[in-house]
Amino acid sequence: MKQVQLITSHLYSEFADRIKYSNSIYILTSFVMKSGVTLLAPLLREAADRGAEIHICTGDYLFITQPDALDLLESINPNIEIRLFKSNGKSFHPKAYLFQAKEENGSYIIGSSNLSRSALTTGTEWSIALSEQVDPEVFREALTEFQKTFLHANTIPLNKETLKEYREQYDKYHQKNPNLVRQWSAAEEEGMMLPERPKEETGEKIAEAVAPYQTISPRPSQVEALNMLQNTLDEGYDKAMVVMATGLGKTYLAGFFAQNFKRVLFIAHREEILYQAKRSFLHIMPDKTAGIYNGKSKEGETDFVFASIYTLGMQRHLEVFESDSFDLIVVDEFHHAAAQTYQKALDYFKPKFLLGITATPDRMDGKDVYAICAGNVAYQIHFIEAIQNQWLAPFHYYGVYDDTDYKQITWLGNRYDEEELLAVQLKDEMAEKVFNAWSKHKQTRTIAFCSSIRQANFLSSYFATRGVKTVSLNSKTVEMSRGDAIRKLADRQLDIIFTVDLFNEGVDIPSVDTLLFVRPTESLSVFTQQVGRGLRLHEDKNYCNIIDLIGNYRNADIKMQLFNTQPSGEKRPGTVIPTAPAGCVIDFDLEAVNLLKELQRIKQPRKEKLREAYFELKRELGRRPTYKEMHLQGNAPSQEIRQEFKTYVGFLYWMDELSEFEKQAFLKHEDWLIEVEKTGMNKSYKMVLLKYMLSRGVDRWLDPVTPEEAARYFHCYLTEKNFRKIIDFSDKGTKQLWEFNEKKVSRLIATMPMTKWSGSSNGMLTFKENTFKVNTAISEESKLFLYNWTYEITEYRLKDYFAKKENKRLLVN
């Protein structure tokens, strides 16, 4: 096989040769046609059957990709991972095919060929095939870039649910545009190609070395967190998460905690975080060895391994390590789109402990970290609490009214149309508005966050004409390095740096005392990270000024959640502007206050939010989520389901997610489901008893039960994990039960769950003559449904109960 090869026809034969010897196959194509999938299906099936890792990413641009082609792809082999890139109308035109073998060199083919029969056989196409030997560095870069696209925020997993949704969108688009793009037959695919559009600018990040702290002693917040993590270990947890405000040293905390373990795997989604973490760990433990495992470096034999999820997400790299290679795994905060790949790695490894770290204070943005850590929060500190402890600098927040009408700008699902947004932003009157707000509230050193490189360049040029020392710093900046810009800002040779997303994570510029936001806020997580850039303590500043232009854009009010530390259930109805904590200022233009109130008034109703969160998770899982999954991974508080619908099954009924048989079973047994859902739980005992009954199986779970029969299971469940034992078996009357005593445990069961539950259930449950019984008749056709629903509620309530009790105990401590 040649190292460099020009291919102008019959690409299929080249694919066939490479697929046969490949252990990893990665396909990135702008669209797929049924004819092309039919051609490659036998080859892909054979490769998947022998265990090859196959990732395929295609797009929905102009809805050219055929639903039938996706259906066929999805049916080849369940181990083939397929993701669909949601282009939102933006050009998506990659055509790249990468092949790797364990023993041989890899190769890749890049050219004009999409996945259609004509492109792979007789069509006029040009492609270049290159061997890994030509330039190993470029080959590794191609693999990494593939993974970044495959796990991009705009991609969704292909499954029955997402395919059904795509088919509906496809049909709707073609009905509206019958002459633009039509249903092509295999013959009509011949020569069909769309013109390329100019490459879009991106906010690519640039790594920069960060100086380590001067001491290696834990800070006060880290001491608190380490103590709580140690308690978590002592109580038998094997996973937990820590939520710490930006600036408190999450990475160093992980390093201090890692001193308890021999080998550590640190996983992150950005290269600079890996290198920063490596420096931090070695600063704490200079006698240890540390290595980077990413597209360029494969240092996997060290004490500490810092791995990119984009590399670790490939099966061949996972299998470099034994499943028990690491005692501790640390997962840095990661993007929602990458959750499945994180789970793939975490399912593979069997560490003694899993630690998730994040700065995000809101469950909505941190849900994936919550899920992989089973909802167990070992330590949490809001950035306002850190300010009150004098661990971070106070802030003065200024909400400046922006009269731009964002309703006229097209919303593309997760962002505004860039060209339409720029048409508003790149105007002198808008730049003057930004300049005036900055001039009024600025201090000495400013970082300004923009929505695009073009906006950053425009504002930088405008400010420069007004005598301001400024630079637009982004991936395309050539006149000044990132390091130089940071140093010049610190030395006051620059007044302001305009950027897009360069300073979201992993960068410390403690002297920054002003933040300027001139972009619509689309993510609370990103806003949180950006605010954190200005809150580092520094001798030259007393507080940080936050200047925020607020218009009627989507999610404008979501940022206010960052400044409100009250639990959701304690927030006063109608409250829009949070109260400023001691030492801080929150000041809004009157027009901005009125705007936020109006946005809250017309906010999406709670039921519709729950519906949206449910279907988002269903698309991700490819099936109906369980109650527990909705609790851990859903993008909405699970308690709102009970508040609105009494039961999770009632919620499914409202959304028409139940079959006709399920609907009949639900209506007949709704009272029982409500009873299981709402019965009080000062202890976990009721649900533990019900869990035992369910353990007897579908046919026997409703059989009467005695305290003696349940005693052994009841005791084992509450003592097998230290945290359960401490929470529910540590008071004066139950601590004696740490050692099993059937008579005493049986007496407890009879007194607590059986007697108390039967007394509060209005006859639905009874406890007579030492026998506990559920008084409901179930038909044969309802039996399995009711068993599964009861099981889901029980699992959810136990998970929710222990998480709340543990968090409450942490707060008290």
Buried (B, 14 or more C-beta within 10 A) or exposed (E): EEEEBEBEBBBBEBBBEBBBBBBBBBBBBBBBBBBBBBBBBEBBBEBBEEEBBBBBBBBBBBBBBBBBBBBBBBEBBEEBBBBBBBBBEBBBBBBBBBBBBEEBBBBBBBBBBBBBBBBBBEBEBEBEBBBBEEEEEEBBEBBBBBBBBBBBEBBBBBBEBBBEBBBEEBEEBBEEEEEEBEEBEBEEBBEBBBEEEEEEBEBEBBBBEBEBBEEBEBBEBBEBBBBBBEBBBEBBBBBBBBBBBBBBBBBBBBBBBBEBBEBBBBBBBBBBBBBBBBBBBBBBBEEBEBBBBBBBBBBBEBBBBBBBBBBBBBBBBBEEBEEEBBBBBBBBBBBBBBBBBBEBBBEBBBBBBBBBBBBBBBBBBBBBBBBBBBBBBBBBBBBBBBBBEEBBBBBBBBBBBBEBEBEEBEBBEEBBBBEBBBEBBBEEEBBEBBBEBBEEBBBEBBBBBBBBBBBBBBBBEBBBEEEBEBBBBBBEBEEBEBEBBBEBBBEEEBBBBBBBBBBBBBBBBBBBBBBBBBBBBBBBBBBBBBBBBBBBEBEEBEBBBBBBBBBBBBEBBBBBBBBBBEEEEEEEEEEBBBEBBEBBBBEBBEBBBEBBBEBBEEEEEBBEBBBEBBBBBBBBBBEBBBBBBBBBBBBBBBEBBBEBBBBBBBBBBBBEBBEEEBBBBBEBBBEBBBBBBEBEBEBBBBBBBBBBBBEBEEEEBBEBBBBBBBBBBBBEBBBEBBBBBBBBBEEEEBEEBEEEBEEBBBBBBBEBBBBBBBEEBEEBBBBEEEEBBBEBEBEEEBBBBBBBBBBBBBBBBBBBBBBEBBBEBBEEE
